[in-house]
Protein backbone atom coordinates (compact mmCIF):
# COMPACT_ATOMS: atom_id res chain seq x y z
CA UNK A 1 0.00 0.00 0.00
CA UNK A 2 1.37 3.37 -0.97
CA UNK A 3 0.60 6.37 1.17
CA UNK A 4 1.35 10.08 1.22
CA UNK A 5 0.21 10.77 4.78
CA UNK A 6 1.94 10.34 8.13
CA UNK A 7 4.94 8.78 6.38
CA UNK A 8 7.17 9.50 9.40
CA UNK A 9 4.64 8.11 11.90
CA UNK A 10 5.91 4.65 12.90
CA UNK A 11 2.63 3.74 14.60
CA UNK A 12 0.65 4.42 11.42
CA UNK A 13 3.17 2.33 9.48
CA UNK A 14 2.86 -0.50 12.00
CA UNK A 15 -0.94 -0.44 11.86
CA UNK A 16 -0.98 -0.49 8.07
CA UNK A 17 1.54 -3.35 7.92
CA UNK A 18 -0.46 -5.32 10.48
CA UNK A 19 -3.70 -4.77 8.55
CA UNK A 20 -2.10 -5.70 5.22
CA UNK A 21 -0.54 -8.78 6.82
CA UNK A 22 -3.95 -9.95 8.04
CA UNK A 23 -5.46 -9.45 4.59
CA UNK A 24 -2.73 -11.41 2.82
CA UNK A 25 -2.67 -14.17 5.45
CA UNK A 26 -6.37 -14.77 4.76
CA UNK A 27 -5.51 -15.38 1.10
CA UNK A 28 -2.23 -17.23 1.65
CA UNK A 29 -3.54 -20.75 0.99
CA UNK A 30 -5.25 -19.63 -2.22
CA UNK A 31 -2.16 -17.74 -3.40
CA UNK A 32 0.06 -20.76 -2.72
CA UNK A 33 -2.28 -23.04 -4.69
CA UNK A 34 -2.37 -20.53 -7.56
CA UNK A 35 1.43 -20.44 -7.60
CA UNK A 36 1.58 -24.25 -7.67
CA UNK A 37 -0.77 -24.25 -10.68
CA UNK A 38 1.24 -21.55 -12.46
CA UNK A 39 4.53 -23.32 -11.76
CA UNK A 40 3.13 -26.68 -12.86
CA UNK A 41 1.66 -25.31 -16.09
CA UNK A 42 3.84 -22.37 -17.18
CA UNK A 43 2.57 -22.53 -20.76
CA UNK A 44 -0.98 -21.60 -19.72
CA UNK A 45 -2.01 -18.03 -20.38
CA UNK A 46 -3.62 -16.12 -17.53
CA UNK A 47 -7.13 -14.76 -17.95
CA UNK A 48 -6.86 -10.99 -18.09
CA UNK A 49 -9.90 -9.12 -16.84
CA UNK A 50 -10.59 -5.38 -17.16
CA UNK A 51 -10.84 -5.10 -13.38
CA UNK A 52 -7.24 -6.31 -13.16
CA UNK A 53 -5.81 -3.89 -15.73
CA UNK A 54 -3.13 -2.57 -13.36
CA UNK A 55 -1.81 -6.07 -12.72
CA UNK A 56 -2.09 -6.95 -16.40
CA UNK A 57 -0.01 -3.92 -17.39
CA UNK A 58 2.56 -4.71 -14.70
CA UNK A 59 2.89 -8.31 -15.98
CA UNK A 60 3.36 -7.05 -19.54
CA UNK A 61 6.16 -4.71 -18.43
CA UNK A 62 7.83 -7.45 -16.38
CA UNK A 63 7.57 -9.92 -19.29
CA UNK A 64 9.18 -7.41 -21.68
CA UNK A 65 12.01 -6.76 -19.23
CA UNK A 66 12.61 -10.49 -18.76
CA UNK A 67 12.68 -11.03 -22.54
CA UNK A 68 15.11 -8.15 -22.99
CA UNK A 69 17.33 -9.45 -20.20
CA UNK A 70 17.31 -12.99 -21.62
CA UNK A 71 18.08 -11.67 -25.11
CA UNK A 72 21.03 -9.73 -23.68
CA UNK A 73 22.33 -12.82 -21.88
CA UNK A 74 21.95 -14.91 -25.03
CA UNK A 75 23.77 -12.41 -27.22
CA UNK A 76 26.46 -11.94 -24.56
CA UNK A 77 26.99 -15.70 -24.34
CA UNK A 78 27.59 -15.91 -28.08
CA UNK A 79 30.43 -13.36 -28.00
VENURQUI-V828435 format. One record per residue. N is the residue number from 0. RES is the residue in three letters. SS is DSSP state (2 for helix, 1 for strand, 0 for the rest). PSI is psi in degrees with one decimal (999 if undefined). Layout:
N	RES	SS	PSI
N	RES	SS	PSI
//
This chain:
0	UNK	0	127.2
1	UNK	0	145.1
2	UNK	0	152.0
3	UNK	0	26.6
4	UNK	0	144.9
5	UNK	0	37.4
6	UNK	0	-23.0
7	UNK	0	-7.4
8	UNK	0	106.7
9	UNK	2	-32.0
10	UNK	2	-41.2
11	UNK	2	-42.9
12	UNK	2	-44.6
13	UNK	2	-44.7
14	UNK	2	-41.5
15	UNK	2	-46.2
16	UNK	2	-42.5
17	UNK	2	-45.8
18	UNK	2	-44.4
19	UNK	2	-39.7
20	UNK	2	-42.1
21	UNK	2	-42.7
22	UNK	2	-48.6
23	UNK	2	-33.2
24	UNK	2	-30.2
25	UNK	2	-31.0
26	UNK	2	0.0
27	UNK	2	-46.7
28	UNK	2	-44.3
29	UNK	2	-44.0
30	UNK	2	-40.1
31	UNK	2	-41.7
32	UNK	2	-40.0
33	UNK	2	-43.1
34	UNK	2	-39.2
35	UNK	2	-44.0
36	UNK	2	-45.1
37	UNK	2	-42.0
38	UNK	2	-34.9
39	UNK	2	-20.4
40	UNK	0	63.9
41	UNK	0	-18.1
42	UNK	0	-16.1
43	UNK	0	137.4
44	UNK	0	141.2
45	UNK	0	145.2
46	UNK	0	126.8
47	UNK	0	112.4
48	UNK	0	151.6
49	UNK	2	-36.4
50	UNK	2	-21.0
51	UNK	2	28.1
52	UNK	2	-34.3
53	UNK	2	-46.1
54	UNK	2	-37.5
55	UNK	2	-47.1
56	UNK	2	-39.9
57	UNK	2	-43.6
58	UNK	2	-38.8
59	UNK	2	-44.0
60	UNK	2	-45.2
61	UNK	2	-44.4
62	UNK	2	-43.0
63	UNK	2	-41.3
64	UNK	2	-40.5
65	UNK	2	-45.2
66	UNK	2	-42.6
67	UNK	2	-40.8
68	UNK	2	-44.6
69	UNK	2	-37.7
70	UNK	2	-39.5
71	UNK	2	-38.6
72	UNK	2	-38.2
73	UNK	2	-46.2
74	UNK	2	-32.3
75	UNK	2	-31.5
76	UNK	2	-26.3
77	UNK	2	-18.9
78	UNK	0	999
//
